[in-house]
Amino acid sequence: MNAHYARLARIVKFRSFPVLLILLAAPLLAQAPKPLVHSSDLGFTYAIPSDWQVVDASATLPTVQQQVTQNASSDEEKKGISCVQVALTARHGDPASVIVVMALPFACFQQEMTEKDLPGFATGASEGLKQILDIADASNASYALGSHNVWIERAKGTAKANPEAHFSVETACTLLKKAAVCWMTTAADDAALQTFEHGAVTLDQESPTALVPPTAFDKKPS
């Protein structure tokens, strides 16, 4: 990975992501009467059940990005932070399980990534969770969804603020034509983890499929 993408990997530790999880205390939108299918003009869709509650972070995100940008060490890092989009934030249950979808549009960042950059990007996104969770038993792998390669990490997480709160943690990232995208979950139970993994996703208008296939961890990343 060249120096530029080494910096990008640091950017996409998504230091804003742990802060965004705190936004779960924000007012929630009303539940939809049917499964929620989020569609992004960046080239993907993702479906979750209708009993998951969607958090509207649009009003709060600019403030969070401004706060995080103050600690940025370069103009490139600041630009990366400003370009990050939170495509979807949803929660379910008590204790809450959370699903977050975050994207880095190439047009905004004015750079594109290649497959060799995906592991660094994805690892950076996963590393961001360590600011709010103690991570253990982490393992990663790679798999294909149609023509797209996906990097995934699965781990156990314990909330730093509440050691009695335990989660299954997964981060799955891929590169689309217009953006790099990561789906993340902190699942409080197996049902929430299955929801995350079984959520129907389409990538660049290819056929819909489950986000994480049962064979996902059969192939370790090279």
Secondary structure, 3 states (H helix, E strand, C coil): CCHHHHHHHHHCCCCHHHHHHHHHHCCECCCCCCCEEEEECCCEEEEECCCCEEECCCCCHHHHHHHHHCCCCCHHHHHHHHHCEEEEEEEECCCCEEEEEEEEEHHHHCCCCCHHHHHHHHHHHHHHHHHCEEEEEEEEEEEEECCEEEEEEEEEEEECCEEEEEEEEEEEEEECCCEEEEEEEEECCHHHHHHHHHCEEEECCCCCEECCCCCHHHCCCC
